Amino acid sequence: MHCGRSCDHNVVRCAGATPLTPHLTARVGGRARVPLQPVSDAFWPVVGIVGGGQLARMTQPAAVALGVRLSVLSAGPDESAAQVIRDPVIADEKALDDLMSFAKACDVLTFDHEQVPPEHLTALESAGVVVRPGSHALLHAQDKGVMRARLTELGISCPAHRIVDDAADALSFAAEHGGRAVLKTTRGGYDGKGVWVIDTDTAREAVDEPFRAGVPVLAEERVEFTRELSAVVARSPHGQAVAYPVVESVQRDGICVEIIAPAPGMSSDFAVEAQRIALSIAAELGVVGILAVEMFETVDGRLLVNELAMRPHNSGHWSIDGAVTSQFENHVRAVLDLPLGAPDARAPYTVMVNILGGDLTEIYPAYRHVMARDPGVKVHWYGKGVRPGRKVGHVTVYGDDLDSLRERAWHAADYIRGDIDE
């Protein structure tokens, strides 16, 4: 899909557009361009990833294919990425001294999560560390209040919102917006954590709970939507950008359980608008790397931005098998200021279903059964301990028949989870 008149094809490409040849330059903290000089003895650069989760783990194959070495700073040796990346550095991901020491052996620093304290990111940049995305951009993914204020300033449509001081203020906001509201801690929430839905009849003590977290609380209107969408883009330091097909994100209890790429039944104009919004946010905030923009498609046909993530994202996992260039490869390319790869889909549809931990703890026999039963299903395992509701892997299948693809993907995930036995 071409990105439409709003995109400058000198620096922007949506799925289906023509290739580009960017200038190979780097930018430190959003300031002047400087050459990116490898600190390693070898010619090929080292990308340091802060955080040892599954996102870092899934970045490793892409880096290997590019000839780029990954180094990971992990909280423990048994974390997902530490199991597969050579010589993991086991240290405190939120301690400035450990971050500084880790950065000395890397050409560029990027992230598996958004939990590094903003003041540490600023200190790293002041010390000359190349941090991508930079602290100025990443803050908008770390703090929902900052994100909402900036997007509103940019004229990007969001749910009605404001920071609320206490339970009484939150209930007042709900009364002003149809009697219901969503409360979010501005920092630290993910996968439904740090989110509460209230109405004017909610008991006062229940409304008090978000305010015990010790961080500001954001109140938002409860949006009437038909589905949730995600627009994933990649952007390099000098401004080359590519947009993946817009996907539908199926949620259950605040957790993504399924991704359909592209979102079915979406008009070309609507998809282009979602891509335009994501590309605009990436450019305005100075994002380097992957940006995922989660959106609501409202019942009256609008797009409202819900959340931002500045790292490879669950809604982009389908691209490992279903796109010409995965989000993980383009993240590595972007942070090194390499030319970005094509985001085009390989097939009319790709379906990704998350494997959530269930009652089955002996996974390997089920894993083998799924591979034998349906060789077209791609299984990705994260090496994490199984517990109910935890994302421990995903399955992907692509082709022409969407109904068949969904049935196959869900059957595989449900079998591995232990919900079915045939």
N, C-alpha and C positions, 0 to 999 in steps of 0.2 A: 504494500500500500504506500503510495506517495503521500508525503506529509502535507501537501496543499500549499497555497500561496503564501501562508504565513512563515514558512520555513525558508531560510537561506541555504540553498543547496551547495554553497561553498563550504559550509561547516556542518550541515545537518543532513541526516539521512534517516528516513523511516523505512520500514520493511518494504522492499520492492524497488527502492530508488537506486540510482547509479552509483558506482564506487567513487571514492574520494582519495586524494593524496594529500595528507596534512603535512604541515611543517613539524619537524621533530624537535620540539622545544619543551621546556618544563617551566612550571610556575610554582614558586614557594609561597604558601600562605596567601595566594591570590595577588601577589605583587609582581615585580619585574621578572621577565623570563630569564632563565639561566640554563646552561647545558646540564643535563642529568649525567653525572660522572659516576660510574660504578665504584663502590668502595672495596669490592672484592678483588682478589688477585686475578680471578678469571675475567674474561671479557664480558660474560653474561652477568646481568645485574641480579641482586638479591632483593626480593620483596618480603618485608617483614609484616606478618599478620598478628595483631594483638587479639588474642582470644583463640581458644582451642576447640571450638565447637564444630558442628557439621558443615557450616559454611566454609570455614578454612579447609576442612577435609575435602570438600568437593571442588575447591579451587586448585588443589594439588595436581590432578591429572591435566588440567588446562595449562598450568605453569610448566609441567614436564614437557608437554607437546610444544610449547613455545621456546623451550631451552632456558627457562627462567627458574632460578632456585627460590623456593619458599622457605622462610624461616618462621617458626611460630612461637609466640610467647603464650604459654598455657599455664593455667592454674594447677594442673596436675598431670602426671604421666599417662593416666588412663582416659583423659579426655579424647573426644572423637578425632581431632586432628593430630594430637600428639601420638596416636597409634600408627599413623601412616607417614608423617613428615619427618625427615631425617633430623636427628639431634635437636629435638624440641627444647626450648629454654623454659624451665619450670620456675616460675616466679609469680609475684603478685601483679596482676594485670592493671591494678589501680594505684600502684606505688610509683611515684615519680622516679626515684632512683633506679628501680628495676626497668622502667620504660626507657630511661636515658641509656642505661647499659645495653639493653637490647637493640636500641636504635643505632648504636655505633657500628654494628656489623651489618646494617641494612642500607640499601640505596634509597628506599622509600618505605614509609610506614602506612599500613592500611588496617582495616578492622573487621573482625568477625561479629562485633556487637557495638552498641553505642554507649557503653557504660563507663568509658574512661572519663574521669572528671575533666570538664572543660578547661579548668585552670592548668591542668597537666598538659593538655594539647597545646595551649598557648605557650607554655614554658618550653616544650619540645621545639616548636617553631622558632622561638626566640633563640634557641641554641643552634639553629641551622638545620634541624631535622626536616626532611621533606615529608609532610603529613598530607595524605590524600584519602578522603576529602579533608580539607583544611578545617581548623577549628571554627572559622567564621561561618562555614556552611553546615558543619555537623551539628552545631548548636540547635539548628532548626529541627533536627531529628531527635535530639536529646530532650528538648523542652517543648511540650505541646503549647504552652502559653506563648512562647516566643514564635513558634511556627504559625499559630493562628494570627497573631498580630502582624507578622510580616506578609503572610498571604493576603490578608485583608488589605494591607497597604498597597499590595500589587494589583488589587482588583480581581483576585481569584476567588471564585465562589466557594464558600465554606458553610457549614451549619451555623446558625445563630449561636453565639457563645459569649461568655465572659468569665473572668476569674471570680469565684465566690469566696466569702470570708469564713462562713460557718454554715451550720445546718439550716438555720433560719433563712439565710441568704439563698441557699440552694433551693429550698422549698419555694421561696419567692420567685426565683427564676423559673422554676417548673410551672408555677401558677401563671406566669406571663407567657408561657409557650405551650398552651394546650393542656396543662396539668401534668405533663411528663417531662423528664429531662434525663440526660446521661451525665454522670459525674466521672471525671478522669483525674488521676494524679498527673501533674504535669511532667513528672520524671519517673522512669523506671517501669512502666507498665508494658506488658506484651502478652499476646495470646489470651486476651480476655482478663488478664490480671491487671489490677489497678483501674478497673472500670465497674461502675455501679449504675443500674437503671432505677430511677425513683419516680414516684408520682406524688401528688399532694396528699395522698392517704398513707404514704410510707411512714412507719413509726420513726419518731425523732431520733431514737437511739441508733436505728439502722442508718439514718442519713449522717449521723456523726462519724461513722466508720472511716470514710475517706480522709477526714481531717486529722486522723490519728497518725497518718504516714509521715507527718513532719515536712511536707512539701506543699506548695500551692495547689489548689484544686480548681479545675476547669469545668464549668457547666456548659453543656451543649444541648440544643434542641433535639428531641427524638425525631429523626428523619423518617418519613414514609418513603421507602425505596422499593424498587422492584428487584434489584439485585446489586451485588457489590462487584466492582471492576478493579483491575489493576493495570496501570500503564508503566512499564519498565523501560527506562532509557539508560544509555551509557554516554558519558561525556568526558572528553580529554581536557588537559589543562589549557590548550590553546583554543578550545571551543568546538572541535569536531564532535558531532553527536549522532547517535543512531537510536531509533525507537523500535522496540519489539511490537508484534501484534498485541492489541489490547485483549486481556483475558477476563473471563468470568471467574470470580472467587466464591466458592460455596463454603459457607461458614456454619459451624455447629458449636454452640456454647462458647462463642468468641474465638474459636480455633478454626483455621483454614483446614478443610478436609479434602477439597477437590479443586483443581484448576482445569478450565476448559479453554484451549487456545486454538483459534481466536474465539472471543465471546460469540456464541451463536446468535443469529438473528439481528446483528448490529449493522446498521447502515454504514456505508463507507464514510459519509460526512461525519457521523457521530464518532466513529473510531478515530478519524483524523483530528477531531476536536479534543478528544481525550489525549492523544499523542501530543497535540500542540500545547495543552496545559502542562503536561509533564516536561516537555522540552523547555518551555518558558520558565518553569520553576527551577530546573537545573541550571539554566543560563543566569537567571536573576540571582540565585543564591551562590553561584560559583561552584557548583558541585563537580567533583572529579571522581570518576568511577561510576558505579551503578546507582541509580535513583529509582526507587519504586514508589509510585504515587497511588495509594489506595483511594478509591472513589465510590460514592453512591450514585447509582442511576435512579433518579427519583420517579415517582409515579406520574409527575407532570413533565417528564422528559428532560430534566436538567442533570448536570454533573456537579456534584459537590465533593470537594477534597476532604477525605477523612484523615488519613495518616501518611507520613513520609518515612521512608527507610533509606539510608545512604550506605548501602552494602548489598551484596547479593541477597535476594529475597525469596521467600517460599513461593511466591507467585511467579517466579522466574525459573523454578527448577525444571519445568517442562522443557526448557531450551537446551538442556544437556543432550537429550536425544532428539528433540523435535525441531531445533533451529540449526541453521548453517553455522552460526557461532553462538556458543552458550553464553549466558550472562556471566559465568565465572571467567571464561576466557576474555570477554570484553572488559571485565573489571581489571584483570591483570594488564591488558593492553592499555587501558585508560590511565591507570596510575603510573605506568611507565612512559606515557605519551607516545605509544606506538599507534600506527593506523588501526582504526577500529574495524572489526569484522562485520560481515553482513548479518543482519538480525532476522532474515527471512525464514519463514517456516518451511520445513521439509515436506509437509503433507497438509491436506486440507484441514485436518484436526489433530490435535494432540491432547490427551487427557492424562493428568497427573493426579494420583490419589495418595494422600499421606497415610503411612502406616502408623497408627497410634497404638501404644502399648495396651494390651488387654490381659486376659487371663492366661494366655499361652506364654510360657516362659522358655520352653525348648523350641527355639525358632528354627534351627537349622533344618530339621526334617521338613517343615512346612515350606521353607525357602526352596529346597530342592524340588518339592512337589509342584510348586507354582511354575518353576522353570521347565519342568517336564511336561506339564499340562498345557502350557501356552508359551512356546518359545519366542513369540513376538512381544511378550511383556518384558520390559526392562526393570530389574529390581535394583534399588540403591539402598544400601544398609549403612547406618551411621556409627555402628560400634558402641552404642550406648546401652546401658542397663535398661531392661524393660520394666516399666511401671505404668499403671492405668493412665491413659490420656496423654502420655509423653510421646512426642514425635521421635520415632526410632528409625524411620526410613521412608521411602516412597516408591511407588511403581509408576511407570510411564508406558503408554501405548499410543501409537499414532497410525493414521490411515484415513479412509474416506467415509466410513459409516459411523457417525457419532454415537448412535444408540448402542451399537455393538462395542465400540471402544469403551464406553462408560461401563457397560456390563462386564467386560473383561478386566478392566482396571479395578473395579470394586470387588470382583470375585477374588482376584489375587490378593488385594489388601485385606479383605475379610478373612481369607483362609490363613494368611500369615498371622493375623491378629488372634485367630482361634474362634471367630464367630461362626464359621461354617466348617464342615468336615468332609467336603467332597469337591 
